[in-house]
């Protein structure tokens, strides 16, 4: 499934084969929820994508993200 953009490929279209997540080339850890995922990269940044209806992606919105974005943490 990919209805909420959880594959991180920039679309909401179903895909039956694995594909690399766009814009994410240096992940070292991955965490996944029901319809979203986040990755920690080698430079210490956190990238998230997918369903965000409960603001679970940490960007202060409730907008679904079909492509990874860097989460900005407040000091």
QUIVEN-V593162 format. One line per field, one symbol per residue. psi: psi as a letter, one per 20 degrees, with the letter a starting at -180 (. if undefined). A space follows every 10 residues. Layout:
psi=???
//
This chain:
psi=rkhjjiikjj rkqqpiqqqq pqjnilqhqp pqagkrqqqp rijjqppqrb qkhkkiikjj akpqoiqqqp popq.
//
